[in-house]
Amino acid sequence: MASWKDILIDVLKLTDEVKRLNEQTEKLSDRTVEIDKRFVRLETMVEMAQKKLPKG
């Protein structure tokens, strides 16, 4: 059976890992928002270009 020291060390390691994963998730979230903004701008440009093209 694991001693309380081993359990404490495991908990500390897991806490660090969760913090690291949380930081990575936040970075991915920020990047996703930036990509979404760029996509919306691109969509807008395409729509504007289509309106300027002659019909037919």
Secondary structure, DSSP 8 states (H G I E B T S, - for coil): ---HHHHHHHHHHHHHHHHHHHHHHHHHHHHHHHHHHHHHHHHHHHHHHHHHS---
